[in-house]
Amino acid sequence: MRLLVTPPPPSSPDQIACADPVECRRICGNPSGCYNIAYPLLVVNILPTGLRGVMMAALLSALMSSLTSIFNSSSTIFTLDIYRLLYQRIKLLGRALNC
């Protein structure tokens, strides 16, 4: 079984490593460089179709893992800091109203 990997078109290095701020702004909208489009260009131009899907699945699973940890830590902060304060105040209000 052979795997054919073709090199990227000749314009890709110029798009990623542009030296002229005007040219960089024209290509990607950032005058300091187009480093943020390097990975997507490499995935689109070099990888075969099946591996593109695998790379997208890996990227999305890493994103979902990061979001899960953020949601978990924010729910812990809410439970330990905010809910505890509110629960104590509601409990005191309920005691005052039952007297």
N, C-alpha and C positions, 0 to 999 in steps of 0.2 A: 504494500500500500504506500503510495507516494503522496506527500503533502506539498502542494505548490504554494509557495509564499512569494508574492511579487513585491518589489520595493515600491515605496510611495512615489507618486509623481514628482518631477523635479521642482514643482512650485511649493511643495510642503515645507522644506527647510527655510525658504524665504518667508513663508507665512509665519513660522514659529519663531525664528531667530532674526527678526527684522532689526536693523540697526538705526534706521531713520525714523524719528518720532512721527513724522507726517505719514510715512508709509504704514507704520504700526497702527496709527489712528484710523487709517483708511481700511486696513484689513480687519482689525478686531475691536476698534474703538478705545484702545488703551495706548497712550503714547509711550509708556515705559517698556512695553514688550507684550508679546502674544503668548506667554507661557501658559495661560489658562486654557488655550485651545490645543495644546500639544497632545495630551492624552486622547481626546476624542478624535483628532486627526489620525493618530497612529492606529487606533482601534478600527476606524472606518476604512483606512487605506491599506492596512497590512493584514489584518486578521480575516480568515475566511468567514462565511456567513454563520456557520454553526458555532464557531468560537466567539463571535460577536455576541450571540445570545447568552453564552456562558459568562462572558465578561459583564454583560449588563445584569445578569442575575446575581453575580458576586457583588457588583457595585450596589445594587438595590438591597441585598441582604445586609451589607455593611451599614447602609443608611438606616435600615429598619432597626438594627441592633443599637445604633447610636441613639435613635429616637426613643427606643424602649428604655434605655438607661436614663435618659433625660426625664421621661415621664415618671419613672419609678422614683427618682430622687426628688422631683417636685411634689409627688404625692406624699412622700415621707416628710418633707418640709411642711406641707400643709397640715398633715395629721399631727405632727409633734408640736408645731408652733401655733398655728392659727386655730385649729379645731379644739385643742386643749384649752386655750383661752376662752373661746366662745362657749364651750361646754361648761366651764366653771361659772361663767356669768349667767348662763341659762339656768343652771342648777341653783344659783343663789336667788335668781328672780323667782323660780318656782317655789322655793322655800318661803320667800317673802309673801307670795300670794296665797299660800296655803295656811298662813297663820290666822 
